[in-house]
Amino acid sequence: MQPRSRVFAGSALAVLAATTFAVNGPFSVVAYDLGLTPFGLVVWRSTMATATLVIFVGILVARGRPFALAGLDRRSAVLLLLAGLAAAALNLTVFAAFERITVAVALITFYTYPAMLAVTGVLFHGERLTRTRTAALALSIAGMAFVVLGQIQPSDGLRVDGLGILLALVAALCQVAYFTIGRVGFRHVPPDQAQLGVFGSSVLFTIAVGIMAGGMTELATPLGEPRLLGVVALLGIVGAAIPGILVLSAIRSIGPTRTGILLLFEPVIAVALAAALLGQRIVPLQLVGGALVLAGGVLVQLSGGGGPMLTADEPAATI
């Protein structure tokens, strides 16, 4: 059983991560309106996150903090690269899904990943899926679905095809892979340095895909549009680098399943931001959904167990 203070702190980190992740939705719309493509957004967001982490980690190292990435053993280095590959594949597949099917349908499919995390936790990590945790998971996913469905405009219709659904499911599996690796891999590397490795390798993987697909010419767009450059900087710093550190810290503190459930606050907060910044209307169905997600978040705090699995040679790192 984990100390309540650790559970509370880890849960607070997950909710804060959901809050910062939420800027991606409304500000991605702004980026698209300013001429950036989904692939360009993925590359610029990851590049800005990497640059931010280089500066942050560099400052801490200059003040005497050890640079753990320099002494990675082979296992940790491989896991870090796999985490970066999972992050790159997640971004590429989810944005590809957005282009083929209605965004709400893609999001509902993608946000099944907390349920996948719960199953993998039971099968491979000795977690217990208690009634309270099951109820929290069901309430949170149902609430998220209500919030996302409330964004659909009847006049726009629904776009659904098998490949789009498959891409969204692959994105969910990539998220599960990333959370699982973050749980047991490179635990001696502080979260900020680990995220530097993840984002850095993710950028390289994404650019490699872009070169093979012949889609690199569009990447110069933000350089000629100061407003767009500001938006991608916001998405990289607030929407990627900061929540990346928070999520990894939460996973190490309270485990992937609890973290995944609490991250379902993201679409709720994103809808609120869209209403405040873009003037989008909040419908009653979304209010009900938000209440259900909140109820799920409360319930998951009442569930016990499910903490991260630590080994003697891999102590938990702190920020």
N, C-alpha and C positions, 0 to 999 in steps of 0.2 A: 504494500500500500504506500503510495507516495504522500509526502507531507502536503498538507493543504496549502501552505504558502507557495510551494513549487507548482502545484496544480493551478492555483490562482494566477501566478506570474506567467506561466506558460500559456494559459487561456487568454490572458490579457494581450500577450504578444500575438496570438493568432487572430484575435478580433481587430487589433491594430493593423495587422497585415491585411486583413480583409478590407479595412477602411482605406488603406493606401492603394491596394490593388484596384479599388473601385474607380479610381480616376481613369483607368484604361478605357472603360466603356465610352463615357461622354467625350473625352478628349481624343479618342480614336476617330470619332465622327468628325470632330473639328479638323483633324489631320487629313482625313479623306476629302473633306470639303476644300481644303487648301491645295489639293492636287497630289497627295501621297498615295501610293498603292499599298495594299496589304503586305506584300513582300518587302517593300521599302520600309514600312512601319516596323516590321519584325527586325530588320537589320539595324535601323537607326535606334530603336528602343534598346536593343541588346548592346549596341556600341556605346550609347550614352551611359548605360548602366555599368559597363566595363570601365569606361573612363572615370566615372564617379568613384568606383571601388578602388581603382588604381591610386587616385588621389587620397582617399580615406585611409587605405591600408598603408600607403607611403608615409603619411603623416604619423601614424601610430608606430611604424617601424623606425622612423627617424627619432622617435621619442624613446626608443629602446625596446620595443616589443619584438619578440622573435618572429621571423618570417618563416612560418611553418611550411609553406609551400615549397621552400627550397630544399627541404629534407624529406620529401615524400618517399615512402617505400613504394615498391612496385604495385602492391595490391591497392593502396590508397590512390595512387596516380591513375590506375586503370578505372577505379570506381568513380573518380572525379571526372574523367573523360566520358564515362558512360552517363553520368548525371548531366553533363553538358550536351551530349547527344540526345538524351531524353528531352531536355528543355528545348533544343532546336526542333526536334521532331514534333513536339507538342505545339509549338507556335506555328509551324508550317502547316500541320494537318488541320488545326482548328480554323485558321484563316482560309485554307482551301475549302473547308466545310462551309464557311460563311458564304463563299462565292457560289456554292452549288445548291444550298438549301436555306430556308428562312433562318435568320440568326437565332430566333427564339428556339426553334427546333434543335439547332446545333448546340445551343447552350444547355438545354434540358438533357440532351444526350451526354454532353461532356460532364455535367454536374452529377452524373451517376458515380463518379469516381470515389466519393466517400463510402458508398456501399461496397465498391470493389475493395477499398482499403480495409473495411470491416471484415470482409471474407478472407483476405490474405492475412490479416492479423490473427484470425482464429486458426487458419490452416497452418501457418508457418511461424508465428511468433508467440503462440501460447496465450493469446488474449481470450477473454471470456465475453461473449456477446450477450450481456445481461438484458433482461426485459426493459430496464430503464434506458440502456444505451440503444436498444433496438427502437424504442419509442422515440428517442431523441433523433435518431437517424431518419426515421419515417416522417416525423413532423418537419424536420429541416428540409428534406428533399421535396416534400409536398409543398411547403411554403415557398421554396425557391421556384418550383414549377409555376405556382400561381403568380409570383412576381414577374417571371419572364413571360408567361402567357399574356399577362396584362399589357405587354408592349405591342402585341400583334394588332395591327389595324385591319379590320375586315376588308377594306377596300384594296389592301395590298395583296391579299390572298396568301396561300401557303405554297412554298416550293419545297418539295420533298423528293429525294431519290435515294436509291440504295447506296451509291458511292458516297454521297454526302453524309449519310448516317454512319457509314463505316469509317469515314475520316474522323468524325466526331468521337466515335468509340475508340479509335486508335489514339486520339489526343488524350482521352480519359485514361487509357492504359499507360501512356507515357507519363501522365501525372502520378499514377500509382507507382510506376518504376522509379520516378524521381524521389517520391516520398520514402519508398523502401530503401533506396540507396542512401538517402540522407539520414535514415534511422540508424544504420549499422556501419556506414562507411566513413572513413576519414574523420573520426570523432575527435582526434587530437588537433585537428585544424579548426581554428576559430571560425565562426559563421561568416564573418566578413571576408576572410581570406578564401574560405571554401566557395563563397559566391563569386569571388573574383575568378577563380578557376572555372566555375560552371559557366558564367557569362562569357568569359574569354573563349573557351572552347566552343560554346554555343554559337558565337559570332563566326568563328572559322568554319564550323559545319554548315551554317546557313549560307555564308558567302560561297562555299564550295558548291552547294546545291544551285545557287543563283547563277554561277558561272556555267554549270552544266546545262541549265535551263535557258541560258541566254537572256536573263532578266536583270542585268546589272546597270544598264544605262539609266534607269529611273532613279538611281540612288543619289544623283546630284541635285534633285529637286529642292530639298531644304536649303541648300547653299545659296540659292537665289531668292529665298523667301524668309526674311527674318522671323515673321510670326510663326511659320511652320517649324523653323529651327527651335524656337522657344517651346513649342508644343512637344516636339520629340524629346527635348531636354527634360521637360516635366515628366513625360511618360517614362523616360529612362531612369530618372532619379527617384521620383515619388512612386511611379507605377511599377518599377522593376527592382532597382538596387535596394531600396529600403525594405519593401515587403519581402524580398528574397532573403535578407538577413533575418528578418523577424520570423518567417516561416520555418527556416532551418533551426532557429533557436527554439521555436515552439515544438517542432517535431522531436528534438532531442530532449525536451523537458517533459512533454505530456504524451508523446507518441503520435503516429500518423493518423490514426482513426479519429481521435478527439480533435486534432488539428484540422482534419478535413471537414468535419462537421461544422466547426466554428467558422471555417472559411466560407461557408454557405451564406454568411452575412454579406459577402461581397456584392451579389446582384441587388440585394435590398438597398445597400448604401449607394450603389451605382444609379439606381432608379431615383433616389432622393437627390443625388447630384445632378442628374439629367433634368429633373424638374426645376432645380434651383438655377442651374447655369444655362440650360437650353430651352427652358420654358415648356418642357414636356409635362403632360397632365398625368397625375397619379389616379388610377381607377380603383374602385372599391376592392376588386379582386386582389390587387397588389397590396392593399392595406391588410387584408386577411392573410395573405402570404407572408408579409413581414411579421405579423403576430405569431404565425406558426413557426417561422425560423427562430424568433426570439424564444418561444416556448421550448423548441428543441435545444437551443443554446443553454437554457436554464437546466433542462433535464440532463444534458451531458455533463454538467458540473456535479450533478447528484450521483452519477454513475462512478463506480470505483474501478480500480485496476486499469489495465491498458497502457501502462507506462512503457517507455522505451527500454529495450534490452541492452544493458551495458555489459562490457566484458572488462576484466581486470586491466588489460593493456590498452583499453580505449576509454579513458575517462571523458566525461562530458566537458566540452569546451564552453567557455563563456565569452560574451562580447567584450 
